[in-house]
């Protein structure tokens, strides 16, 4: 299909002219034409980025495509830029803001110097790093590859590109709202051009996970079952793939008021992972996190704690004690232990967190906050003198933070004063 036909198809999908109105499909065709220099497609794609139609709203990309078309003499783009300047409308820098840094907008137009095979090999490498739990290498590789599919990519590469970016946002950085439209683009491409391939059920399974994460449980179950149907029709589903889907259905079951079914499915998933070529810790940790989140959602603190404890162990095995994700989950575990008044169990986790941040030299607000929690635990366990010393250390740490933490500093002082009053000491 030539560039004019691609632009025409994109515009027709945008308006429903003779085809199904589908903004996501429209932007796929418009982008292909725009990357090949079609000025009308570049201008219309800019409008889609401005309004967030078919793509995540991105004003930097809006300006970038307008400037590309305007530089080539496209009058409507020139006029729109001039009007924006005259009206004082904010024109963002032309950067594509990624979850961990920025890529120049021009990278969307740049042809890759790598062959198709080399590009696919790098995409596969990044996906393997994600699955094996090597978050930092995967993150670096994804950022090196950039934010956009390169010009001239095949349909399979384009779908893989959107899929990989979505997985990174979804699983590495927990940015579900940004991942969802990328999964939708990957699915639209695959349904049109590779409906019987291995990637489509994986993408639909990921969409099910995001639907579950955003409290759309009926949608999540329907998507998960559709993914299972496609896996079955395709044949050759790996134990790991089966396990991931079973564990997701378990998490959904818990949120739908079926905890016993959820535990059974989670157990089946763990057995499937163990009967595979080797226990893959990263997917197991994801499944464990999902089940803990489901129990938290339905208010079952006891079962949520069981799986949170298991998750800390798994993340420590995968990433180590000092990884940001491990530390974040340790913080979540402390909060849950405090809610259920398990202060003795919370203490060693708090000391682990505090020791890490003190050795790392900050952030100072983390040092102050975890020292405060240790003081609370000591006070609840009847160790008033130790609690008072910890409150004093916490206040000294808060005093070294910015004014943003002034209210929390004041709350810590109040807690310390109340402790001293209860102990019969003049605060």
N, C-alpha and C positions, 0 to 999 in steps of 0.2 A: 504494500500500500504506500503510495507516494505521500509527500508531506502535506499537500493540499487536501488529500482525502482524509488524512489523519486529523487535520484541523477541523475539517467539515464535520467529521463524525463526533469529535469532541463538542463542538458547538451544538450539534443536534441532540446529543445526550443531555446537554445542559438545559435545553428547552423542551425536550420531549417531542421533537419534530420528526415524526416517522419512526422513532425508536423509543424504547422505554426511557423515561426521564431518570437519570442516575448521575448525580453530581460527582461521585467518586470515579465512576467509569469515565465521565467527561474529562476530569482533570488528568487522568492517565493518558488519554489521547492528546489533550492539549499540551501536556508537558513534552511528549515525544515530538510533536510538531514544533514547539517552542525551542527545544534543544537543537533543532535543525535549522533554526533561523526564521521561522514563519512569524511575521510581525503581528498579525491579528491574533494568533494563538498566544504569543507572548503577552499581549495586552489583556486578553481575556483571562489568562492564567493569573495575571496580577490582580484582577478583580476578585478572583476566587480566593486568593490569599488575603485580600483585604477584608472580605466578608466572612471568611471561614467556611465557604461553601465547597464541600467535597475534600477539603484539606483542613488541617489545623490552622486557625488564623495566625498569620505571620506578616506583620507590617514591614519587616525588613525585606522579606521576599517580595512583597507587593512593590516596594520602591525599586528593588533590584531589577525585576522584570520590566517595570515601566522605563527605567533608565536604559536598559538594553534596547528596547523597541524605539525609544525616543532618539537614542544615539544613531539608529539606522534611518531616522527621518520619519517615523510613524507619527503622524500629526495628532491623533487622539491621545497618545501617550505623552507627547510634548505638552499638550494643552492641560492634561490632568496634573502633571508635575508643576506646571506654571501656576495653576489654580491653587494647588496645595501650598506652594511657597507664598503666594499673595495672601491667602487666608490665614497664614500663620500656623497651619496645621503641622503637628510634629512629624518630622520625617526621620525615622530611625536610621542608624548606621546600617549599611548594607552588609550585615553579617548574619549568618545562620546560627542562631544560638543553640548549641547542643547541651545535653545534660551535664557535660563536664568540659565546657570550653566552647570556643567559637571556631567556625570554619568560614572562610571567605565565600560570599555568595557566588562568586565566579566559578567555584569548584563544581557547581551544578552544570555549567556549560563546558567544562573542560573534558576533553576526551581522555580516557584512561590510556596509559602507555603499555599497560599489561595486556597480554592476550586473554581471550575468554577463559581458557583453561586455567591460567594463573590466577585470575580474579576469583573464579569459583573455588580454587584450592584455598585461597586466603579466607574466603567466606566460610568454608567448611572448617578451617582451622579455628577461626573465632568461635564457631558454634561448639566445637569439641571442647575448647577452653571453658566455655560457659557451663557445659554439662559436667565437666570434671571439677567444677568449683573454683577454678583459677580465675577469680574475678578480675584481678589487676591486669594480667596479660590479655584477657579477652577485651577489657575496657580499652586498653591502649591500642589494640589492633583495630577495633571498631572505629575509634577516633581517627586512626591513620587512614582508614578507608573513606572517611568523610561522611557527610550527612545525606548525600543524594546519590542515586544511581547514576553511573557515568553515561555520557552520551554514547549511543551505539550499542548499549547492552541488549542482550537477547531477552525474550520474555522470561525465560527461566532465571536468568541472572537478576532481572528487575524484581521478580517476585521474591527471590532469595534475599535480595538487598533489603526490601521492605520488611521481610520476615525477621532478618537478623537485627535490624535497628529496633523493631518492636520488641524482640526478646530481650535485648539489652535494657531498654526502658522499663520493661515489665518486670523482669526477674532480677537484674542487677541493681537498678536505681528506683524501683517501685513507683515509677511515674506512669500509672495505669491510664490516665486520661490522655496522655500523649501517645501511648502505645496503641490504643484502640483504633484510631484512624489508619495507622500503618498496617495493622493486621487486616483491616477492611480492604485496603488497597491490594495487599498480597492475595487475599481471598478472591477479589474480583478478577485479578489477572489469572489466577490458577483455575478458576471456574471456567473462564473463557478458553484458555490455551493449554491447560494441563490438568483436566478434571480427574484423570485416573492416576496421576502421579502420587508420590509419597508425601508431598508437602501439604496438600489440601487438608487432610484430616488433622495434621499437626497444628495448622493455623486455626481451624475451627475449635480444636481443643483449647488453644490459648484464648480465643474469644470467649469460650465457656468460663475459663478461669477469671477473666476480667469481669464478666457478668456476675459471677459469684462474689467477687471482691467488691462490687458496687451494689450489692444487695438485690440483684435481679435473679432470684433463685430459680424461678420457673424457666426463665430464658436460659440460665446456665445449664440446667438439667437437659433441656431440649437440645442445646448446642452440643453438650457432652455425648448425648445419645446419638446425635447425627454424626459426630466424629467417630464413634464406635462402629456405626454402620459402614462408614467409608473405609475404616481400617479393615473390617471384615470382608468387604467387597474386594479390596485391594489384595488381601492375603499377605502372609509373611510378616505380620506385625511382631515386633520384638517384644521380649518380656518386659523391657524397660518402658516401651510405649504403652503396653497393656497396664503396667503398674501405675504409671502416671495418671491414666484415665480413671482407673479404679479408685485411686486415692482422692481424685477430684470429686467423683461421685459420692465418696464417703463424706467429704467436707460439706457438700451440698445437702446430703441427707441429714446431717446434724442441724444445719440451719433450718431445715424443714420440719424439725421436731422429731427426728428419728435417730437418736444417739446410738442405740445398739447397732442399727444397720451401719451407721457411720464407722463405728469401731471395727465391725466385721470386715467392711470393705478396706479400711486402712490396714488391718492385719493381712488381708489377701494381697494387698499391694506390696507390703514388706516381703512377704513370701515370694512373690514374683521377682522382686529385685534380687533376692538372695539366690534364686535358682538360675539367674542369668549368668553372664560371664564373670561376674564379680559385683559386690554391692557398690552401687554408685551413690556416694554419699550426698552429692549436691541435690539430685531429685528427691532423695529420702528426706533431706532437710526441708525442702520446699513443701513436701507433703505433710511433714510434722508441723511446720509453721501454719499451714492451712487448717489443719484439724484444731490446733490450739486457738486460732483466730475464730473458728466456728463456735467452739465452746465458750469463748469470751462473748461472742455475739449473743448467744442464748442464755448467758448468765450462769453457766456451770463452771464456777471458779476451780473446783477440785480437779476436774478433768483437764481444764485449760492449763493448770499448773503442771500436771503430769507430763503433758506434751511440751510445755515450755522448758522444763528441766531437760527433757530428752533433746530438745532443739539446741540448747546451749552446748551439750556434749558433742552433738553432730557438727555444729559450726566450729567448735574448737578443733575437732579432728580435721575439718576441711581447710579452714583459714588460719587457725592459730588463735591464741588467747588475745592478741592485741589487734586483730582485725576490726575495722569499724562496725561491720555487721554483727560480729560476735558481741562486741561491747554494747551495741544498741539492744540486742536481745537480752543481755544480762540486765540492762536497765529496765526493760519491760518486766523481766522476772522479778526484780526487786519491787516494782510497783504492785504486782499481783500478790507477792508475799506480804506486803504491808496491808493490802486490802483485806487479806484473810488473817491478819495479826500473827503471822509467823515470823516474828522479829529475830528470833535466834537463827533461823535458817537464812534470813536475809543478810545477816552480818557478814559471813565470809564472802558472799557475792559483792557486797558493798566494799569490803576491804580490797578485794581483787580489782574493782574498778578504780578505787581511790589510789591504790598503789600504782596502777598503770599511768594515770593522769599526772601524778606527782613525779614519776620518773620521766615522763614525756615533757614535763614543764608546762602543762596546761592542756586545754583551755582552763583559765582560772575559774570561770563560772562552774565548770564541772567539778573542780576540786572543792569549791565552796558548797555546792549542792549535795555531793555525796558525803562530805563531812557532816553536813546538817542531818542527812538521813541516818548516819551512824549515831549521831547524838540522840535522835529520836528513838532509835532502837535501844540504845543503852538506857535511856530514861524509862522506856516501857518495860525493860527487864530489871528495873530497880537499881541500876548502877548510877546514882545521881551525880557523884563526884566526876566520874568519867564522862558522863553526858555534859556536864558543865564545861569541862575542858574542851570537849569536841565542839560545843556551841561557840566557845571563845575562838577556836581555830577557824570555824566556819565564818564567823563575823570578820575576822582578820582577812580571810580570803575574799569575802564579798567587798571589803573596803578597797581592794585592788582591781575591782572590775569597773566597767563603765556605768554611767548613770542609768542605762537601760535596766539595770538590775537593782535599782534603789528600793523598789517595793519589796522584792524578795529579801533584800538585806534587812529591811525594817521588820518583816515577818519573822526572820530568824532571831533578831534581837528580842522581839516580843515573846517567842517561844522560850528563849533563854531566861528572860525575866520571870516568866511564869514558873519555870522549873525552880528557880532560886526561891520564889515565894513559897512554893509547895514544900521546899526543903527547910523553910524557916530562916532563910538567909536574906538579908537586905540587898535587893538588886541594885 
